[in-house]
Amino acid sequence: MSAETSSEMPKSVARAFWRFAIPSIVAMLASGLYQVIDGVFVGQYVGSEGLAGINMAIPLLGLIMGFGLMIGMGGGSVMSQYRGEKNLFATQTTLTSALYLVIGIGLLASVLFIMFGEGGLHLQGATGNTLTLSWQYVEIMSYGAFISIGASAMPMLVRNDDSPNLSTLFIVVGALLNIVLDYVFLGPLGMGLKGAAIASLIAQFATCVLCLRYFTSPNAKTVLSFGQFDFSVAKRVVQLGSSNLVMFVYLSFIIALHNWMFLEYGNTTQLAAFAIVGYLAGCYYFFAEGLVSGLQPPVSFYLGAKQYQRIIQTVTLAFSVTVGSGVLVVMVLNIFPEFFIGFFANADDALIDATKVGIRLHLMALFLDGFLFMASIYFVAVGKSAQALFVSVGNMIVQLPFLLILPHFWGIEGVWLAVPLSNVAFTAIVLPMLLTNLKSLKAQHHNENANDMTLTNHLS
């Protein structure tokens, strides 16, 4: 690595990876904890019906987060590639175009969710008090959709401006503010799910303001300058980030279908148990997504610098940590289920028992979700948007037959088992894809070295 490159990316592959991974893990955990914190306070102050109601809202909120990650991951990947190429003007244009996308898509999402959000709850089978509680949450979040999109996207842009620690700090500030506001609005003020939604939006707005302040400060390496929107750059951002949007569309659809099936084959208690299992699994998802998001900046940089061997080493490290941590989480949750369930369920024996079953069945292959996250983001980082999109779309296609068929034979247990069994099947498809791509990078690495040796011999 040249001295010039070394000043931007550490020489050690592990150090470069963890330099971005650790802040990204903290950032994703803090960002994801918005929903988990809401779940804890809703479970304690509203009860199982509140948990069921907020779980009905998650598919709609997942779409909003998907738009944010599309812009943040796509924009961040393009920014990092231009930084690797030393093209500072293109980096600035990418930042500006990404922020315009946040505003435009955010306002459009607000209009659509206000118009059709309640209908989306009806499609999941929400009725009665569950519908009322869920719409209280969704309606307020819909008005602030552009804020939620910005809070998901903008910290990623800050991170890819070579400021991962500040990116993490901005998200942590929002998460801490959310905890305080959740307690005030749901506890003393008794505002229920409306209070949870208002708390989330205020906290997310604070994160957005901090990010904007950064890009207009002397600390920013890429200075914000409105007026440089580039359609071709915006299109590239959307293309590279589209796999993240599709993944969240898939997640929203799968959760919505689960919601409907738990009400069809069970009751509100089963749906509330699914919500708790989702929160527990979410803690690993946020960790894994943060971990593999830390993969993107160095891999994109190495790609621009044609350092292919470092890409392979980075992916190997990310795979080991992602899958290994997933196995550990599954073991801990199965050994101490009541401890973790207790954060959400307050002396509700039926809910606790139903959640134990969910942990045992639904989370058995949790670590494979981490691998699939890694594969998707890796393909984004190396500019393979088609492969990244395939991982996201294919995951949805593979899971649907399991989810539609298994409950007919095994009832509620079939609903719980659909996702883990389908993850096993889809991993058997994605793993060879990833290995083939890494093999091609290894060949490129050898070719580059051979060409360098030939040129050296010729000159000598």
Buried (B, 14 or more C-beta within 10 A) or exposed (E): BEEEBEEBBBEEBEEBBBBBBBBBBBBBBBBBBBBBBBBBBBBBBBBBBBBBBBBBBBBBBBBBBBBBBBBBBBBBBBBBBBBBEEBEEBBBBBBBBBBBBBEBBBEEBBEEBBEEBBEBBEEBBBEEEBBBBBBBBBBBBBEBBBBBBBBBBBBBBBBBBBBBBBBBBBBBBBBBBBBEBBBEBBEEEEBBBBBBBBBBBBBBBBBBBBBBEBBEEEEBBBBBEEEBBBEEBBEBBBBBBBBBBBBBBBBBBBBBBBBBBBBEBBBBBBBBBBBBBBBBBBBBBBBBBBBBBBBBBBBBBBBBBEBBBBBBBBBEBBBEBBBEBBEEBBEEBEEEBEEBBEBBBEEBEBBBBBBBBBBBBBBBBBBBBBBBBBBBBBBBBBBBBEBBBBBBBBBBEBBBEBBEEBBEEBEBBBBBBBBBBBBEEBBEEBBEBBEEBBEEBBEBBEEBEEEEEEEEEEEE
